[in-house]
């Protein structure tokens, strides 16, 4: 088997750059991308479409009416419990 030649040894240190050497490619204007075709190559899947939000508009109208008339019950303890529960749910995996 022939010996393997690895070349001269260089000290280990930071990357050595050649100052003042600018390639001809960097002086040229960047290449322009090809013109986009009339049809897009990206196809959108309907499997990722979430659809309409599940909102019960009758219930929303009922709650709005109760708030406007002052009949909507506001219980601070229930609100605090719901906020704490939501924070715990967000922290669990």
N, C-alpha and C positions, 0 to 999 in steps of 0.2 A: 504494500500500500504506500502511495507517495505521501510525503510530509505535507501538512496543512500550513500554508503561509497566511498569517493574520495581519501582516503589515506592521508599521512602527507603533510603539506604545505612546499614548497621549495621557497627560495627567487628567485626573477626574476633577471636574469643576463645573461652573455654569456653562450654559450653551455658548459656544463661540460663534459669533456672527461676523460676517465680512462687512465692514462699514464702507459706505460709498458705492457698493455694488448694487445697482438697480437694474432689474431685468427689463428687457424691451417690452415684455408683455404688460408690465404694470403701467407703462407710459401710454399705452393705447387705451382707447375708450372701451368700456366693458361691452361684451357681446350682448346684443339685444335678443330677447327670447323670440322664438318663432311666433308668428301671428296666431292668435287663438282661433280655432275653427268655429264654425257657426253652431255646431252641436257640442255639448259638453260631454266629456268622457266620464263624469261622475254621475252615478245613478243613485237616487235617493230611495231608500227602502221604506216601505210603509210599516214595517215591523217596529221601527223606532219612533213612529208617530204616537204621541201620548193621547191624542184625541182631545175632546172637549173636557174641561174641568167638571168634576161631579159636584155641581152646585144646585141646591134645592132653592130655586128662586122664590117659591111660596114661603118657605121658612125664613129667608132673608127679609122679605117684605114684612112678615109678622114681627120679627125682632126689631126692625127699623121703626115700625109703628109703635111698639111697646116702649122703645127708647124715647121717641118723640112725645109720647103721652105720659112718661114718667112711671110706667108700670113694669119696667124691666128690673128684676131684682139684682142688686149689686151686693154680693157678700164678700168682703175683703178676705176672709179666711179661705174661702173656696178658690179665689183668684190666686192667693199666695200658694196654696197647695198645688194648683195646676202649674204655676211657674216653677216650683221646686221639682215637680215630677218631670216637666219638660227638660229641665237642666240635667236631671239624672239620666233620662233617656238618651240625651245627646252625648253623654260621656261614656256610655256603655258601648261595647263593640257588637 
